[in-house]
Amino acid sequence: MTFLHWRYHPDQVQARLPAGLAAETFDGSAWVGLTPFLMRDVRLPGLPALPWLSAFPETNLRTYVRDERGRTGIWFLSLDAGRLAAALGGRGGYGLPYAWSDMSVETRDGRTRYRCRRRLPGPYGARCDVDVTLGVPLRERERDDLAHFLTARFRLFSLVAGRLVTAEVEHPPWPLHHARLDGLDQDLVRAAGLPAAEGPPLVHGSPGVPVRVGLWGR
């Protein structure tokens, strides 16, 4: 998984949020994350992972929010999945703004190449090409408050039938690595209605963690 993050003015992010959620800030800024990654062994509780269907790429565009009860979590601006079944399941089961996209993830000699071209729903052809080289693990003193703010997230928010709902997320701390961004060509940020990101992103990489997502609640 690769984390690319940019600072945004809180008002720019707030304009993309539903009623009941407020942009959460760090150091005076809201943050928008572009996170390409590879899913493996995806399955429902009690069922085995299925060949081909249970492994696919995703690219998520997300920001960080707080609800009226003070609970923090993630709000997804868009999610692209390389399997149609995953996109339909995420839309139907979780009310999340999934799109079906032509995607690939290739890793060679420590360099990972992510490719994404959106199919349905539009905008057709919205893209995200990322090339990144994974570096050494962050030392404990480098795992600062900002890295924690951006990656230690244990709740999702969504709208289901017009109502704000949440799902709890379980995962161990991300083993974060330094990472070098070798190439980036994307318009998913603008496709989601945000201004184009300014300046180079803050980059982290990770070999991944196991994740469990619960059912929706309130």
C-alpha positions in Angstrom: 0.0 0.0 0.0 1.1 3.5 -0.8 -0.1 6.6 1.1 0.1 10.0 -0.8 -1.2 12.9 1.2 -1.7 16.6 0.5 -2.8 19.6 2.7 -6.0 21.3 1.8 -7.9 24.3 3.3 -10.6 22.9 5.6 -13.3 24.8 3.7 -12.4 23.0 0.5 -12.8 19.6 2.1 -15.9 20.6 4.1 -17.7 21.5 0.8 -17.5 17.8 -0.2 -18.8 16.4 3.1 -22.4 15.5 4.0 -24.3 17.1 6.9 -23.2 15.7 10.2 -19.5 15.4 9.4 -16.7 18.0 9.8 -13.3 18.0 8.2 -10.7 17.0 10.8 -7.5 19.0 10.8 -3.9 18.6 11.7 -1.6 21.6 12.0 -4.4 23.7 10.7 -5.0 21.8 7.5 -7.4 19.2 6.3 -5.7 16.3 4.5 -6.7 14.3 1.4 -5.1 10.9 0.8 -4.7 9.0 -2.4 -4.0 5.4 -1.5 -3.4 2.8 -4.2 -3.0 -0.8 -2.9 -3.5 -4.5 -3.6 -6.2 -6.4 -1.8 -5.6 -10.1 -1.1 -7.8 -12.9 0.4 -10.9 -10.7 0.5 -13.8 -12.7 1.9 -17.0 -12.6 3.9 -16.8 -14.0 7.5 -17.0 -17.8 7.6 -16.3 -18.2 3.8 -13.0 -19.0 2.1 -11.2 -16.7 -0.2 -11.9 -17.4 -3.9 -9.2 -17.6 -6.6 -9.1 -14.5 -8.8 -12.2 -12.9 -7.2 -10.5 -12.4 -3.8 -7.5 -10.5 -5.1 -7.7 -7.1 -6.9 -6.2 -3.6 -6.9 -7.9 -0.6 -5.4 -7.2 3.1 -5.4 -9.0 5.2 -2.8 -9.4 8.9 -2.4 -10.1 9.8 1.2 -10.2 12.5 3.9 -10.5 12.5 7.6 -13.6 13.6 9.5 -15.3 13.9 12.9 -19.0 13.4 13.5 -21.3 15.3 15.8 -20.5 12.8 18.6 -16.8 13.5 18.3 -16.0 10.2 16.6 -13.2 10.3 14.1 -12.8 8.3 10.9 -12.5 8.2 7.1 -14.8 9.7 4.5 -14.2 8.3 1.0 -14.4 10.7 -1.9 -14.0 7.9 -4.3 -13.0 4.2 -4.5 -11.8 2.5 -7.6 -11.7 -1.3 -7.7 -10.3 -3.7 -10.3 -13.2 -6.2 -9.9 -16.7 -5.4 -11.0 -18.1 -7.6 -8.2 -16.1 -5.7 -5.6 -17.3 -2.4 -6.9 -21.0 -3.5 -6.9 -20.6 -5.1 -3.5 -19.1 -1.9 -2.0 -21.9 0.2 -3.5 -24.7 -2.1 -2.6 -23.5 -3.3 0.8 -21.8 -0.2 2.1 -23.1 2.7 0.2 -19.6 3.7 -0.8 -18.8 5.6 -4.0 -17.1 2.7 -5.8 -16.2 2.7 -9.5 -15.2 -0.3 -11.6 -11.8 0.4 -13.2 -9.1 -1.2 -15.3 -6.3 -1.6 -12.8 -3.0 -3.3 -12.2 -0.2 -3.5 -9.6 3.3 -4.7 -10.5 6.3 -4.8 -8.2 9.9 -5.4 -9.3 13.1 -4.7 -7.4 11.4 -2.7 -4.7 9.5 -0.5 -7.2 5.8 -0.7 -7.4 3.8 0.4 -10.5 0.1 1.2 -10.0 -2.2 1.9 -12.9 -5.9 2.8 -12.9 -8.3 3.9 -15.6 -12.0 4.3 -14.6 -14.7 2.5 -16.5 -18.1 2.9 -14.7 -19.5 5.1 -13.4 -17.8 8.2 -14.8 -16.0 10.3 -15.4 -14.9 7.6 -17.8 -11.1 7.4 -18.1 -10.3 9.2 -14.9 -6.8 8.0 -14.1 -4.2 7.4 -11.4 -0.7 6.2 -12.4 1.7 6.0 -9.5 5.3 4.7 -9.5 6.9 4.4 -6.0 10.0 2.8 -4.6 9.7 1.4 -1.0 12.5 2.4 1.3 13.5 1.4 4.8 11.0 1.2 7.7 10.4 4.3 9.7 12.2 4.4 13.0 10.1 4.8 16.1 10.9 8.4 16.5 9.9 9.0 12.9 6.4 7.7 13.5 5.2 11.1 14.5 1.8 12.5 15.3 1.1 13.3 11.7 1.8 9.7 10.5 -0.5 8.5 13.2 -3.2 10.9 12.3 -3.1 9.9 8.6 -2.9 6.1 9.0 -4.4 5.0 12.4 -8.0 5.1 11.3 -10.6 2.7 12.7 -13.9 3.9 11.5 -15.6 4.5 8.1 -18.5 6.8 7.5 -21.0 6.5 4.7 -24.5 7.5 3.7 -27.1 4.6 3.4 -30.6 5.6 2.4 -29.7 9.2 3.2 -28.6 8.4 6.7 -25.1 8.8 8.1 -23.8 5.4 9.2 -20.5 4.1 10.5 -18.5 0.8 10.3 -15.8 -0.2 12.7 -12.4 -1.2 11.3 -9.8 -3.5 13.0 -6.2 -3.6 11.9 -2.8 -3.6 13.6 -0.6 -0.5 13.3 0.6 0.0 9.7 4.3 -0.9 9.4 5.3 2.3 7.6 8.3 2.7 5.4 10.0 5.6 3.7 9.0 5.8 0.1 10.2 7.7 -3.0 7.6 8.9 -5.5 9.1 8.2 -8.9 6.0 9.2 -11.0 2.5 10.5 -10.5 -0.2 11.2 -13.2 -3.7 11.4 -11.7 -6.9 13.3 -12.0 -9.0 11.5 -9.4 -8.7 14.5 -7.1 -10.3 16.8 -9.6 -12.9 14.1 -10.6 -14.0 14.1 -7.0 -14.7 17.8 -7.1 -11.6 19.1 -5.3 -9.1 21.6 -6.6 -6.0 20.0 -8.0 -3.5 19.1 -5.3 -0.7 21.6 -4.8 3.0 20.7 -4.3 4.5 17.3 -3.8 2.6 14.9 -1.5 3.8 13.4 1.7 4.6 9.8 0.9 4.6 6.6 3.0 4.7 3.0 1.9 3.7 -0.2 3.7 3.8 -4.0 3.0 0.3 -4.1 4.4 -1.8 -5.4 7.3 -4.8 -7.7 7.8 -8.0 -5.7 8.0 -11.5 -6.5 9.3 -14.5 -4.3 8.5 -17.7 -4.6 10.5 -21.3 -4.0 9.6 -22.9 -0.6 9.5 -24.2 1.0 12.7 -25.0 4.4 13.9 
